[in-house]
């Protein structure tokens, strides 16, 4: 398992969109993304830099591995 990268919330959303997620709604500084197949939902804070724990939770909720995610950066 590789190290978690330090990225922004907007960059995280762009990578998640490559996995089939779309922005469903945004409220304040948080965007909710959904995916139809397989059905899934996650929330991404739109901060300049995501904490590693937050990014780890987003990837766990979305069912994406760290290596898969970093390969799309």
C-alpha positions as CSV (number, residue, x, y, z in Angstrom):
1,X,0.0,0.0,0.0
2,X,1.4,3.4,-1.0
3,X,1.4,6.6,1.1
4,X,-1.6,8.8,1.0
5,X,-1.0,11.9,-1.2
6,X,-1.8,15.4,0.0
7,X,-4.4,16.8,-2.5
8,X,-7.2,19.3,-2.5
9,X,-10.9,18.5,-2.4
10,X,-11.4,19.6,-6.0
11,X,-8.6,17.3,-7.2
12,X,-10.2,14.5,-5.2
13,X,-13.5,15.1,-6.9
14,X,-11.9,15.1,-10.4
15,X,-10.3,11.7,-9.6
16,X,-13.5,10.3,-8.2
17,X,-15.3,11.4,-11.4
18,X,-13.0,9.1,-13.3
19,X,-14.4,6.2,-11.3
20,X,-18.0,7.1,-12.2
21,X,-19.0,9.5,-9.4
22,X,-20.9,12.6,-10.2
23,X,-21.5,15.7,-7.9
24,X,-25.0,15.2,-6.7
25,X,-25.2,18.4,-4.6
26,X,-23.0,20.9,-2.7
27,X,-23.8,22.5,0.6
28,X,-21.3,25.1,1.8
29,X,-17.8,23.6,1.6
30,X,-18.9,20.0,1.2
31,X,-19.8,18.2,-2.0
32,X,-21.8,15.0,-2.1
33,X,-20.9,12.6,-4.9
34,X,-22.9,9.6,-6.0
35,X,-22.3,6.6,-8.3
36,X,-25.0,4.5,-9.9
37,X,-23.2,1.2,-10.6
38,X,-22.3,-0.1,-8.0
39,X,-24.5,2.3,-6.0
40,X,-22.4,4.4,-3.6
41,X,-22.3,7.8,-2.0
42,X,-19.5,9.9,-0.3
43,X,-18.9,13.4,0.8
44,X,-15.8,15.4,0.0
45,X,-14.9,18.6,1.8
46,X,-13.7,21.3,-0.6
47,X,-10.6,22.3,1.4
48,X,-7.2,23.3,-0.1
49,X,-5.6,20.2,1.4
50,X,-7.4,17.1,2.7
51,X,-6.1,15.4,5.8
52,X,-4.8,11.9,5.2
53,X,-7.4,10.4,7.5
54,X,-10.2,12.2,5.7
55,X,-8.9,11.0,2.3
56,X,-8.6,7.5,3.7
57,X,-12.2,7.6,4.9
58,X,-13.4,8.9,1.5
59,X,-11.6,6.0,-0.3
60,X,-13.0,3.5,2.1
61,X,-16.5,4.7,1.6
62,X,-16.1,4.8,-2.2
63,X,-14.6,1.3,-2.4
64,X,-11.4,2.5,-4.2
65,X,-7.9,1.4,-3.2
66,X,-5.1,3.8,-2.6
67,X,-3.1,2.4,-5.5
68,X,-6.0,2.7,-7.9
69,X,-6.6,6.3,-6.7
70,X,-3.0,7.4,-7.0
71,X,-2.7,5.8,-10.4
72,X,-5.4,8.3,-11.7
73,X,-3.7,11.4,-10.2
